[in-house]
Amino acid sequence: MRKTFLFLLLSIFLFLPRAGADEASCEILVVGGGSAGISAALFAGNAGADVILVEATHVLGGNTTSGGVAFPGLFHAWGKQVIAGPTWDLICECVKLNDGTLPDFSRGGSARHWELQVKINGPLFALMAEEALQKTGVKIRYYEAPSSLKKTASGWDVTTAAMGEIRTIHARRVIDCTGSASVASLAGAQRMREETTQPGTFNYRIRHEIPVQKLTPEQKAGIVKKYEAALKDGTLQPGDARWGILASLEDSSRNYVYGADGSTAEKRTETNLRGRQAALRMLRFIRTLPGGETAKLVEFSPEVGVRETFRVVGDYVITVDDYTSGKRWDDSLCFAFYPVDLHVNETGVQPKQLEEGTVPTIPLRAQIPAGLDDLLVAGRCISSDRLANSGLRVQGACIASGQTAAAAAIVSVRTSKPLRELDLTVVKKVLTDGGAIVP
Ligand SMILES: Cc1cc2nc3c(=O)[nH]c(=O)nc-3n(C[C@H](O)[C@H](O)[C@H](O)COP(=O)(O)OP(=O)(O)OC[C@H]3O[C@@H](n4cnc5c(N)ncnc54)[C@H](O)[C@@H]3O)c2cc1C
Protein backbone atom coordinates (compact mmCIF):
# COMPACT_ATOMS: atom_id res chain seq x y z
CA MET A 1 0.00 0.00 0.00
CA ARG A 2 2.81 2.38 1.01
CA LYS A 3 4.75 1.37 -2.10
CA THR A 4 1.76 2.13 -4.37
CA PHE A 5 1.31 5.50 -2.69
CA LEU A 6 4.99 6.40 -3.23
CA PHE A 7 4.79 5.23 -6.85
CA LEU A 8 1.73 7.43 -7.40
CA LEU A 9 3.46 10.41 -5.80
CA LEU A 10 6.54 9.93 -7.98
CA SER A 11 4.42 9.63 -11.15
CA ILE A 12 2.57 12.84 -10.30
CA PHE A 13 5.90 14.62 -9.71
CA LEU A 14 7.36 13.37 -12.98
CA PHE A 15 4.38 14.25 -15.12
CA LEU A 16 3.38 17.57 -13.54
CA PRO A 17 4.23 20.54 -15.76
CA ARG A 18 7.16 22.18 -13.97
CA ALA A 19 6.46 25.89 -14.28
CA GLY A 20 9.59 27.97 -14.03
CA ALA A 21 12.06 25.10 -14.33
CA ASP A 22 12.88 25.95 -17.95
CA GLU A 23 12.83 29.71 -17.68
CA ALA A 24 15.63 32.19 -17.93
CA SER A 25 15.86 35.92 -18.18
CA CYS A 26 18.39 38.32 -19.63
CA GLU A 27 18.79 41.90 -20.70
CA ILE A 28 19.71 41.05 -24.27
CA LEU A 29 18.81 37.90 -26.16
CA VAL A 30 20.85 37.36 -29.31
CA VAL A 31 19.47 34.72 -31.67
CA GLY A 32 21.94 33.25 -34.16
CA GLY A 33 25.67 32.82 -33.63
CA GLY A 34 27.07 33.86 -37.03
CA SER A 35 29.19 36.96 -37.74
CA ALA A 36 26.42 39.32 -36.62
CA GLY A 37 25.43 37.26 -33.56
CA ILE A 38 28.97 36.79 -32.28
CA SER A 39 29.59 40.50 -32.72
CA ALA A 40 26.35 41.57 -31.01
CA ALA A 41 26.81 39.20 -28.06
CA LEU A 42 30.50 39.96 -27.62
CA PHE A 43 30.00 43.71 -27.74
CA ALA A 44 27.09 43.57 -25.31
CA GLY A 45 28.93 41.17 -22.99
CA ASN A 46 32.01 43.39 -22.99
CA ALA A 47 29.84 46.35 -22.05
CA GLY A 48 28.59 44.45 -19.01
CA ALA A 49 25.14 43.46 -20.27
CA ASP A 50 23.50 40.22 -19.21
CA VAL A 51 23.35 38.29 -22.49
CA ILE A 52 22.02 34.94 -23.72
CA LEU A 53 23.03 33.71 -27.17
CA VAL A 54 20.79 31.05 -28.70
CA GLU A 55 22.15 29.13 -31.70
CA ALA A 56 20.20 26.43 -33.53
CA THR A 57 23.26 24.37 -34.49
CA HIS A 58 26.24 23.12 -32.51
CA VAL A 59 28.86 25.71 -33.40
CA LEU A 60 29.47 29.44 -33.70
CA GLY A 61 30.40 31.24 -36.90
CA GLY A 62 27.36 30.71 -39.15
CA ASN A 63 28.40 30.97 -42.76
CA THR A 64 32.04 31.62 -41.72
CA THR A 65 32.34 28.12 -40.27
CA SER A 66 29.31 26.08 -41.36
CA GLY A 67 29.45 27.44 -44.91
CA GLY A 68 33.27 27.42 -45.08
CA VAL A 69 33.47 31.12 -46.02
CA ALA A 70 36.42 31.77 -43.73
CA PHE A 71 37.55 35.02 -45.33
CA PRO A 72 35.68 37.88 -43.69
CA GLY A 73 35.75 41.28 -45.28
CA LEU A 74 35.94 44.14 -45.68
CA PHE A 75 37.14 46.15 -42.68
CA HIS A 76 39.13 48.75 -44.62
CA ALA A 77 38.08 51.20 -47.31
CA TRP A 78 40.47 53.16 -49.48
CA GLY A 79 43.42 52.36 -47.20
CA LYS A 80 41.67 53.29 -43.94
CA GLN A 81 40.00 51.06 -41.33
CA VAL A 82 36.23 51.63 -41.20
CA ILE A 83 35.07 48.64 -39.11
CA ALA A 84 36.71 47.72 -35.80
CA GLY A 85 35.66 46.44 -32.37
CA PRO A 86 35.90 43.27 -30.28
CA THR A 87 35.11 40.88 -33.16
CA TRP A 88 37.71 42.54 -35.38
CA ASP A 89 40.20 42.08 -32.50
CA LEU A 90 39.16 38.42 -32.28
CA ILE A 91 39.78 37.95 -36.00
CA CYS A 92 43.27 39.44 -35.62
CA GLU A 93 44.01 37.15 -32.64
CA CYS A 94 42.79 34.19 -34.66
CA VAL A 95 45.15 35.05 -37.54
CA LYS A 96 48.03 35.35 -35.07
CA LEU A 97 47.37 32.02 -33.32
CA ASN A 98 47.28 30.37 -36.73
CA ASP A 99 50.61 31.97 -37.79
CA GLY A 100 48.77 33.76 -40.60
CA THR A 101 49.23 37.29 -41.89
CA LEU A 102 46.85 40.16 -42.42
CA PRO A 103 46.56 41.64 -45.91
CA ASP A 104 48.36 44.90 -46.62
CA PHE A 105 45.41 47.21 -46.07
CA SER A 106 47.37 50.31 -47.03
CA ARG A 107 47.06 49.21 -50.69
CA GLY A 108 43.50 50.60 -50.62
CA GLY A 109 41.92 50.95 -54.06
CA SER A 110 44.92 49.47 -55.84
CA ALA A 111 44.10 46.04 -54.37
CA ARG A 112 41.32 43.86 -55.70
CA HIS A 113 38.58 43.59 -53.09
CA TRP A 114 39.11 39.90 -52.29
CA GLU A 115 42.78 40.60 -51.62
CA LEU A 116 41.71 42.69 -48.60
CA GLN A 117 39.61 39.91 -47.03
CA VAL A 118 41.15 38.30 -43.97
CA LYS A 119 41.90 34.59 -44.35
CA ILE A 120 41.13 32.87 -41.07
CA ASN A 121 41.07 29.31 -39.79
CA GLY A 122 37.29 28.82 -39.49
CA PRO A 123 37.27 26.07 -36.83
CA LEU A 124 39.83 28.00 -34.75
CA PHE A 125 37.68 31.13 -35.02
CA ALA A 126 34.66 29.19 -33.74
CA LEU A 127 36.60 28.02 -30.67
CA MET A 128 38.04 31.46 -29.98
CA ALA A 129 34.62 33.09 -30.31
CA GLU A 130 33.22 30.61 -27.76
CA GLU A 131 36.08 31.40 -25.41
CA ALA A 132 35.70 35.17 -25.79
CA LEU A 133 31.93 35.06 -25.26
CA GLN A 134 32.23 32.89 -22.18
CA LYS A 135 34.88 35.22 -20.73
CA THR A 136 32.44 38.13 -20.95
CA GLY A 137 29.74 36.06 -19.26
CA VAL A 138 27.54 35.49 -22.33
CA LYS A 139 25.50 32.31 -21.85
CA ILE A 140 25.70 30.23 -25.03
CA ARG A 141 22.76 27.89 -25.67
CA TYR A 142 23.20 25.56 -28.65
CA TYR A 143 20.52 23.33 -30.20
CA GLU A 144 17.82 25.84 -29.40
CA ALA A 145 15.60 28.04 -31.57
CA PRO A 146 12.67 30.37 -30.87
CA SER A 147 9.23 29.03 -31.71
CA SER A 148 7.11 32.01 -30.61
CA LEU A 149 7.46 35.50 -29.19
CA LYS A 150 5.06 37.37 -26.94
CA LYS A 151 5.36 41.09 -26.26
CA THR A 152 5.48 42.08 -22.60
CA ALA A 153 5.60 45.49 -20.94
CA SER A 154 9.36 45.24 -20.45
CA GLY A 155 10.44 43.36 -23.58
CA TRP A 156 9.72 39.91 -25.01
CA ASP A 157 8.90 36.44 -23.75
CA VAL A 158 10.59 34.13 -26.19
CA THR A 159 9.54 30.49 -26.25
CA THR A 160 12.18 28.19 -27.62
CA ALA A 161 12.34 24.53 -28.61
CA ALA A 162 15.53 22.78 -27.56
CA MET A 163 15.85 19.09 -28.36
CA GLY A 164 12.50 18.10 -26.93
CA GLU A 165 12.35 20.79 -24.25
CA ILE A 166 10.21 23.89 -24.38
CA ARG A 167 11.81 26.86 -22.66
CA THR A 168 10.98 30.50 -22.09
CA ILE A 169 13.47 33.35 -22.10
CA HIS A 170 12.31 36.69 -20.68
CA ALA A 171 14.40 39.24 -22.55
CA ARG A 172 14.38 43.03 -22.31
CA ARG A 173 15.62 43.35 -25.90
CA VAL A 174 16.00 40.79 -28.69
CA ILE A 175 18.57 40.94 -31.51
CA ASP A 176 17.69 38.76 -34.49
CA CYS A 177 20.94 37.58 -36.12
CA THR A 178 19.47 34.53 -37.83
CA GLY A 179 20.44 35.55 -41.37
CA SER A 180 16.77 35.38 -42.41
CA ALA A 181 15.01 37.60 -39.85
CA SER A 182 13.02 34.57 -38.70
CA VAL A 183 12.68 35.80 -35.12
CA ALA A 184 11.43 39.20 -36.26
CA SER A 185 8.96 37.33 -38.45
CA LEU A 186 7.70 35.27 -35.49
CA ALA A 187 7.21 38.56 -33.68
CA GLY A 188 5.05 39.84 -36.54
CA ALA A 189 7.52 41.71 -38.78
CA GLN A 190 7.20 41.65 -42.53
CA ARG A 191 10.01 40.22 -44.60
CA MET A 192 10.95 40.49 -48.26
CA ARG A 193 12.69 38.17 -50.65
CA GLU A 194 13.13 37.59 -54.35
CA GLU A 195 11.28 34.97 -56.34
CA THR A 196 14.55 33.31 -57.31
CA THR A 197 17.55 33.26 -55.02
CA GLN A 198 21.17 33.78 -55.98
CA PRO A 199 23.06 30.51 -56.42
CA GLY A 200 24.80 29.09 -53.36
CA THR A 201 28.20 27.44 -53.14
CA PHE A 202 29.21 24.18 -51.47
CA ASN A 203 32.74 24.38 -50.09
CA TYR A 204 34.50 21.02 -50.22
CA ARG A 205 37.90 19.67 -51.24
CA ILE A 206 38.74 16.67 -53.40
CA ARG A 207 42.42 15.65 -53.36
CA HIS A 208 43.74 14.11 -56.60
CA GLU A 209 46.97 13.68 -58.55
CA ILE A 210 46.00 15.53 -61.74
CA PRO A 211 48.72 18.18 -62.38
CA VAL A 212 46.26 20.67 -63.89
CA GLN A 213 48.80 23.48 -64.35
CA LYS A 214 51.28 21.22 -66.15
CA LEU A 215 48.85 19.51 -68.54
CA THR A 216 49.43 19.94 -72.30
CA PRO A 217 46.68 21.72 -74.30
CA GLU A 218 45.71 18.30 -75.75
CA GLN A 219 45.37 16.76 -72.27
CA LYS A 220 43.29 19.73 -71.12
CA ALA A 221 41.07 19.45 -74.20
CA GLY A 222 40.60 15.73 -73.45
CA ILE A 223 39.36 16.50 -69.93
CA VAL A 224 37.03 19.25 -71.18
CA LYS A 225 35.60 16.86 -73.81
CA LYS A 226 34.92 14.23 -71.15
CA TYR A 227 33.33 16.89 -68.95
CA GLU A 228 31.02 18.05 -71.74
CA ALA A 229 29.99 14.46 -72.43
CA ALA A 230 29.28 13.98 -68.71
CA LEU A 231 27.08 17.09 -68.74
CA LYS A 232 25.23 15.73 -71.74
CA ASP A 233 24.58 12.28 -70.31
CA GLY A 234 23.68 13.69 -66.87
CA THR A 235 26.65 12.24 -64.96
CA LEU A 236 27.39 15.86 -64.07
CA GLN A 237 24.98 18.76 -63.88
CA PRO A 238 25.33 22.45 -64.76
CA GLY A 239 26.72 24.25 -61.72
CA ASP A 240 28.82 21.28 -60.54
CA ALA A 241 31.84 23.01 -62.10
CA ARG A 242 30.48 26.51 -62.66
CA TRP A 243 33.77 28.02 -63.87
CA GLY A 244 34.67 25.00 -66.00
CA ILE A 245 36.14 21.64 -65.13
CA LEU A 246 39.77 22.79 -65.15
CA ALA A 247 39.08 25.54 -62.61
CA SER A 248 37.16 23.03 -60.49
CA LEU A 249 40.03 20.56 -60.57
CA GLU A 250 42.20 23.29 -59.05
CA ASP A 251 39.59 24.35 -56.49
CA SER A 252 36.67 22.01 -55.83
CA SER A 253 34.54 24.85 -54.46
CA ARG A 254 34.09 26.52 -57.84
CA ASN A 255 30.49 25.41 -58.05
CA TYR A 256 27.02 26.89 -57.96
CA VAL A 257 24.08 25.28 -56.21
CA TYR A 258 21.24 26.85 -58.17
CA GLY A 259 18.20 28.00 -56.22
CA ALA A 260 20.06 27.61 -52.90
CA ASP A 261 17.60 28.65 -50.24
CA GLY A 262 17.94 28.75 -46.47
CA SER A 263 14.68 30.42 -45.56
CA THR A 264 12.99 27.33 -44.08
CA ALA A 265 14.31 24.09 -42.62
CA GLU A 266 12.79 22.22 -45.56
CA LYS A 267 14.49 24.42 -48.15
CA ARG A 268 17.79 24.37 -46.24
CA THR A 269 17.66 20.59 -46.17
CA GLU A 270 16.90 20.36 -49.87
CA THR A 271 19.74 22.78 -50.68
CA ASN A 272 22.22 20.78 -48.60
CA LEU A 273 21.14 17.50 -50.17
CA ARG A 274 21.62 18.91 -53.67
CA GLY A 275 25.01 20.49 -52.86
CA ARG A 276 26.32 17.28 -51.33
CA GLN A 277 25.09 15.15 -54.23
CA ALA A 278 26.98 17.50 -56.57
CA ALA A 279 30.21 16.84 -54.65
CA LEU A 280 29.64 13.09 -54.95
CA ARG A 281 29.08 13.43 -58.70
CA MET A 282 32.33 15.37 -59.04
CA LEU A 283 34.28 12.82 -57.00
CA ARG A 284 33.03 9.96 -59.18
CA PHE A 285 33.77 11.93 -62.34
CA ILE A 286 37.31 12.92 -61.29
CA ARG A 287 38.05 9.25 -60.54
CA THR A 288 37.47 8.50 -64.25
CA LEU A 289 40.20 10.97 -65.32
CA PRO A 290 43.89 10.08 -65.80
CA GLY A 291 45.58 10.95 -62.48
CA GLY A 292 42.21 11.11 -60.72
CA GLU A 293 41.81 7.37 -60.11
CA THR A 294 42.65 7.66 -56.40
CA ALA A 295 40.85 10.98 -55.79
CA LYS A 296 39.48 11.39 -52.27
CA LEU A 297 36.94 13.69 -50.67
CA VAL A 298 39.05 15.14 -47.84
CA GLU A 299 37.00 18.02 -46.49
CA PHE A 300 33.56 19.54 -46.68
CA SER A 301 31.70 22.34 -44.94
CA PRO A 302 28.68 21.27 -42.92
CA GLU A 303 26.30 23.38 -45.01
CA VAL A 304 25.95 24.82 -48.49
CA GLY A 305 26.74 28.55 -48.34
CA VAL A 306 23.47 30.38 -49.05
CA ARG A 307 23.80 33.95 -50.31
CA GLU A 308 20.32 35.27 -49.68
CA THR A 309 17.07 34.38 -47.98
CA PHE A 310 14.70 36.88 -46.34
CA ARG A 311 15.46 40.48 -45.38
CA VAL A 312 13.34 42.25 -42.81
CA VAL A 313 11.16 45.21 -43.75
CA GLY A 314 12.49 47.87 -41.43
CA ASP A 315 11.56 51.45 -40.64
CA TYR A 316 13.68 52.19 -43.71
CA VAL A 317 14.83 50.04 -46.65
CA ILE A 318 18.40 50.85 -47.74
CA THR A 319 18.45 51.20 -51.52
CA VAL A 320 21.32 50.50 -53.87
CA ASP A 321 21.50 54.25 -54.59
CA ASP A 322 21.90 54.95 -50.86
CA TYR A 323 24.59 52.28 -50.76
CA THR A 324 26.60 53.32 -53.80
CA SER A 325 26.40 57.04 -52.98
CA GLY A 326 27.63 56.49 -49.41
CA LYS A 327 24.52 58.22 -48.03
CA ARG A 328 24.70 59.37 -44.41
CA TRP A 329 21.69 59.59 -42.12
CA ASP A 330 21.63 61.13 -38.64
CA ASP A 331 21.36 57.56 -37.31
CA SER A 332 24.16 56.09 -39.45
CA LEU A 333 25.98 54.18 -36.72
CA CYS A 334 28.39 52.04 -38.74
CA PHE A 335 30.08 51.69 -42.09
CA ALA A 336 29.87 48.87 -44.63
CA PHE A 337 32.26 48.30 -47.50
CA TYR A 338 32.11 45.90 -50.45
CA PRO A 339 31.23 46.10 -54.14
CA VAL A 340 27.67 45.45 -55.26
CA ASP A 341 28.10 41.71 -55.68
CA LEU A 342 25.04 39.99 -57.14
CA HIS A 343 25.49 36.40 -58.33
CA VAL A 344 23.32 35.53 -61.31
CA ASN A 345 22.63 31.94 -62.41
CA GLU A 346 23.60 32.39 -66.05
CA THR A 347 26.44 34.91 -65.89
CA GLY A 348 28.01 34.39 -62.46
CA VAL A 349 29.17 37.49 -60.62
CA GLN A 350 30.47 40.76 -61.98
CA PRO A 351 31.15 42.92 -58.93
CA LYS A 352 30.37 46.60 -59.40
CA GLN A 353 33.04 48.55 -57.53
CA LEU A 354 32.18 51.60 -55.45
CA GLU A 355 33.49 54.92 -56.64
CA GLU A 356 36.84 55.96 -55.17
CA GLY A 357 36.33 57.48 -51.70
CA THR A 358 32.75 56.19 -51.26
CA VAL A 359 32.02 54.37 -48.01
CA PRO A 360 28.39 53.25 -47.47
CA THR A 361 26.77 53.46 -44.03
CA ILE A 362 23.99 51.59 -42.23
CA PRO A 363 21.33 53.62 -40.43
CA LEU A 364 19.78 52.24 -37.23
CA ARG A 365 16.33 52.64 -38.83
CA ALA A 366 17.21 49.75 -41.20
CA GLN A 367 17.80 47.51 -38.20
CA ILE A 368 14.44 48.14 -36.52
CA PRO A 369 11.57 46.07 -38.00
CA ALA A 370 8.66 48.30 -38.98
CA GLY A 371 5.90 48.17 -36.37
CA LEU A 372 7.90 46.33 -33.70
CA ASP A 373 9.40 47.58 -30.46
CA ASP A 374 12.34 46.27 -28.42
CA LEU A 375 13.64 44.08 -31.24
CA LEU A 376 16.51 44.68 -33.64
CA VAL A 377 17.88 42.84 -36.64
CA ALA A 378 21.58 42.55 -37.52
CA GLY A 379 23.63 40.86 -40.22
CA ARG A 380 22.67 39.70 -43.67
CA CYS A 381 18.93 40.19 -43.15
CA ILE A 382 18.84 43.92 -42.38
CA SER A 383 16.33 46.03 -44.26
CA SER A 384 17.80 46.63 -47.72
CA ASP A 385 16.92 46.13 -51.36
CA ARG A 386 18.48 43.23 -53.20
CA LEU A 387 21.40 45.06 -54.78
CA ALA A 388 22.28 47.00 -51.63
CA ASN A 389 22.10 43.71 -49.74
CA SER A 390 24.54 42.06 -52.15
CA GLY A 391 27.17 44.42 -50.73
CA LEU A 392 25.88 44.71 -47.16
CA ARG A 393 25.70 40.96 -46.57
CA VAL A 394 29.46 40.44 -46.20
CA GLN A 395 30.89 39.57 -42.81
CA GLY A 396 32.55 42.91 -42.06
CA ALA A 397 29.23 44.72 -42.42
CA CYS A 398 27.42 41.96 -40.48
CA ILE A 399 29.90 42.41 -37.63
CA ALA A 400 29.41 46.19 -37.76
CA SER A 401 25.60 45.96 -37.66
CA GLY A 402 25.83 43.36 -34.88
CA GLN A 403 27.68 45.69 -32.55
CA THR A 404 25.46 48.62 -33.52
CA ALA A 405 22.39 46.61 -32.52
CA ALA A 406 24.09 45.67 -29.27
CA ALA A 407 24.90 49.30 -28.42
CA ALA A 408 21.35 50.44 -29.21
CA ALA A 409 19.90 47.59 -27.10
CA ILE A 410 22.20 48.43 -24.18
CA VAL A 411 21.21 52.10 -24.19
CA SER A 412 17.55 51.18 -24.56
CA VAL A 413 17.71 48.83 -21.55
CA ARG A 414 19.70 51.26 -19.39
CA THR A 415 17.50 54.26 -20.12
CA SER A 416 14.22 52.29 -20.47
CA LYS A 417 13.63 54.20 -23.69
CA PRO A 418 12.16 52.80 -26.90
CA LEU A 419 14.69 52.12 -29.68
CA ARG A 420 13.27 54.91 -31.81
CA GLU A 421 13.72 57.53 -29.08
CA LEU A 422 17.33 56.86 -28.07
CA ASP A 423 19.79 59.67 -27.61
CA LEU A 424 22.10 58.82 -30.51
CA THR A 425 25.06 60.65 -28.99
CA VAL A 426 24.88 58.18 -26.09
CA VAL A 427 24.68 55.20 -28.46
CA LYS A 428 27.67 56.54 -30.39
CA LYS A 429 29.63 56.90 -27.15
CA VAL A 430 28.85 53.29 -26.17
CA LEU A 431 30.05 52.22 -29.61
CA THR A 432 33.31 54.16 -29.56
CA ASP A 433 33.98 53.21 -25.92
CA GLY A 434 33.66 49.58 -27.07
CA GLY A 435 36.18 50.06 -29.88
CA ALA A 436 33.77 50.54 -32.81
CA ILE A 437 34.21 53.12 -35.56
CA VAL A 438 31.22 55.42 -36.01
CA PRO A 439 30.59 57.46 -39.19
C1 LIG B 1 29.37 31.23 -51.04
C2 LIG B 1 29.44 32.50 -50.28
C3 LIG B 1 30.57 33.29 -50.41
C4 LIG B 1 30.68 34.45 -49.66
N1 LIG B 1 31.83 35.20 -49.74
C5 LIG B 1 32.06 36.14 -48.80
C6 LIG B 1 33.33 36.75 -48.69
O1 LIG B 1 34.21 36.51 -49.50
N2 LIG B 1 33.57 37.62 -47.66
C7 LIG B 1 32.57 37.92 -46.77
O2 LIG B 1 32.83 38.69 -45.84
N3 LIG B 1 31.34 37.41 -46.88
C8 LIG B 1 31.07 36.52 -47.87
N4 LIG B 1 29.83 35.94 -47.96
C9 LIG B 1 28.69 36.48 -47.17
C10 LIG B 1 28.76 36.15 -45.70
O3 LIG B 1 29.49 34.97 -45.45
C11 LIG B 1 27.36 36.03 -45.08
O4 LIG B 1 26.44 36.90 -45.64
C12 LIG B 1 27.49 36.33 -43.58
O5 LIG B 1 28.38 35.39 -43.02
C13 LIG B 1 26.14 36.31 -42.90
O6 LIG B 1 26.32 36.46 -41.50
P1 LIG B 1 25.07 36.48 -40.53
O7 LIG B 1 25.60 36.50 -39.15
O8 LIG B 1 24.11 37.52 -40.96
O9 LIG B 1 24.30 35.10 -40.82
P2 LIG B 1 24.83 33.60 -40.75
O10 LIG B 1 26.29 33.50 -40.92
O11 LIG B 1 23.96 32.84 -41.69
O12 LIG B 1 24.51 33.18 -39.25
C14 LIG B 1 23.20 32.93 -38.82
C15 LIG B 1 23.29 32.00 -37.62
O13 LIG B 1 22.00 31.90 -37.03
C16 LIG B 1 21.68 30.55 -36.79
N5 LIG B 1 20.22 30.47 -36.89
C17 LIG B 1 19.45 30.61 -37.98
N6 LIG B 1 18.15 30.56 -37.66
C18 LIG B 1 18.12 30.38 -36.31
C19 LIG B 1 17.05 30.28 -35.37
N7 LIG B 1 15.79 30.35 -35.76
N8 LIG B 1 17.38 30.10 -34.06
C20 LIG B 1 18.66 30.03 -33.66
N9 LIG B 1 19.71 30.14 -34.50
C21 LIG B 1 19.43 30.33 -35.81
C22 LIG B 1 22.39 29.79 -37.89
O14 LIG B 1 22.60 28.44 -37.53
C23 LIG B 1 23.69 30.58 -38.00
O15 LIG B 1 24.67 30.13 -37.10
C24 LIG B 1 29.64 34.82 -48.76
C25 LIG B 1 28.49 34.04 -48.66
C26 LIG B 1 28.39 32.88 -49.42
C27 LIG B 1 27.18 32.03 -49.27
The ligand as a MOL file (V3000), in Angstrom:
LIG
                    3D

  0  0  0     0  0            999 V3000
M  V30 BEGIN CTAB
M  V30 COUNTS 53 58 0 0 0
M  V30 BEGIN ATOM
M  V30 1 C 29.3670 31.2270 -51.0410 0
M  V30 2 C 29.4440 32.4960 -50.2840 0
M  V30 3 C 30.5690 33.2880 -50.4070 0
M  V30 4 C 30.6830 34.4520 -49.6570 0
M  V30 5 N 31.8260 35.2010 -49.7400 0
M  V30 6 C 32.0560 36.1390 -48.7990 0
M  V30 7 C 33.3350 36.7500 -48.6880 0
M  V30 8 O 34.2140 36.5070 -49.5020 0
M  V30 9 N 33.5670 37.6190 -47.6630 0
M  V30 10 C 32.5740 37.9250 -46.7660 0
M  V30 11 O 32.8320 38.6850 -45.8380 0
M  V30 12 N 31.3380 37.4140 -46.8840 0
M  V30 13 C 31.0660 36.5180 -47.8670 0
M  V30 14 N 29.8260 35.9420 -47.9640 0
M  V30 15 C 28.6870 36.4850 -47.1730 0
M  V30 16 C 28.7560 36.1530 -45.7050 0
M  V30 17 O 29.4890 34.9750 -45.4540 0
M  V30 18 C 27.3590 36.0320 -45.0770 0
M  V30 19 O 26.4390 36.9030 -45.6350 0
M  V30 20 C 27.4910 36.3290 -43.5760 0
M  V30 21 O 28.3760 35.3910 -43.0160 0
M  V30 22 C 26.1440 36.3090 -42.8980 0
M  V30 23 O 26.3240 36.4610 -41.5010 0
M  V30 24 P 25.0660 36.4830 -40.5270 0
M  V30 25 O 25.6020 36.5020 -39.1510 0
M  V30 26 O 24.1140 37.5200 -40.9560 0
M  V30 27 O 24.3050 35.0960 -40.8230 0
M  V30 28 P 24.8300 33.6030 -40.7490 0
M  V30 29 O 26.2930 33.5020 -40.9240 0
M  V30 30 O 23.9560 32.8360 -41.6920 0
M  V30 31 O 24.5060 33.1790 -39.2540 0
M  V30 32 C 23.1970 32.9320 -38.8160 0
M  V30 33 C 23.2860 31.9970 -37.6220 0
M  V30 34 O 22.0020 31.9000 -37.0330 0
M  V30 35 C 21.6770 30.5470 -36.7930 0
M  V30 36 N 20.2240 30.4670 -36.8870 0
M  V30 37 C 19.4480 30.6100 -37.9820 0
M  V30 38 N 18.1540 30.5600 -37.6610 0
M  V30 39 C 18.1160 30.3830 -36.3080 0
M  V30 40 C 17.0500 30.2750 -35.3660 0
M  V30 41 N 15.7860 30.3540 -35.7570 0
M  V30 42 N 17.3750 30.0980 -34.0560 0
M  V30 43 C 18.6640 30.0260 -33.6640 0
M  V30 44 N 19.7120 30.1360 -34.5030 0
M  V30 45 C 19.4320 30.3310 -35.8090 0
M  V30 46 C 22.3910 29.7900 -37.8930 0
M  V30 47 O 22.5960 28.4440 -37.5300 0
M  V30 48 C 23.6940 30.5810 -37.9980 0
M  V30 49 O 24.6680 30.1300 -37.1010 0
M  V30 50 C 29.6350 34.8230 -48.7620 0
M  V30 51 C 28.4910 34.0360 -48.6630 0
M  V30 52 C 28.3920 32.8800 -49.4150 0
M  V30 53 C 27.1840 32.0250 -49.2660 0
M  V30 END ATOM
M  V30 BEGIN BOND
M  V30 1 1 1 2
M  V30 2 1 2 3
M  V30 3 2 2 52
M  V30 4 2 3 4
M  V30 5 1 4 5
M  V30 6 1 4 50
M  V30 7 2 5 6
M  V30 8 1 6 7
M  V30 9 1 6 13
M  V30 10 2 7 8
M  V30 11 1 7 9
M  V30 12 1 9 10
M  V30 13 2 10 11
M  V30 14 1 10 12
M  V30 15 2 12 13
M  V30 16 1 13 14
M  V30 17 1 14 15
M  V30 18 1 14 50
M  V30 19 1 15 16
M  V30 20 1 16 17
M  V30 21 1 16 18
M  V30 22 1 18 19
M  V30 23 1 18 20
M  V30 24 1 20 21
M  V30 25 1 20 22
M  V30 26 1 22 23
M  V30 27 1 23 24
M  V30 28 2 24 25
M  V30 29 1 24 26
M  V30 30 1 24 27
M  V30 31 1 27 28
M  V30 32 2 28 29
M  V30 33 1 28 30
M  V30 34 1 28 31
M  V30 35 1 31 32
M  V30 36 1 32 33
M  V30 37 1 33 34
M  V30 38 1 33 48
M  V30 39 1 34 35
M  V30 40 1 35 36
M  V30 41 1 35 46
M  V30 42 1 36 37
M  V30 43 1 36 45
M  V30 44 2 37 38
M  V30 45 1 38 39
M  V30 46 1 39 40
M  V30 47 2 39 45
M  V30 48 1 40 41
M  V30 49 2 40 42
M  V30 50 1 42 43
M  V30 51 2 43 44
M  V30 52 1 44 45
M  V30 53 1 46 47
M  V30 54 1 46 48
M  V30 55 1 48 49
M  V30 56 2 50 51
M  V30 57 1 51 52
M  V30 58 1 52 53
M  V30 END BOND
M  V30 END CTAB
M  END
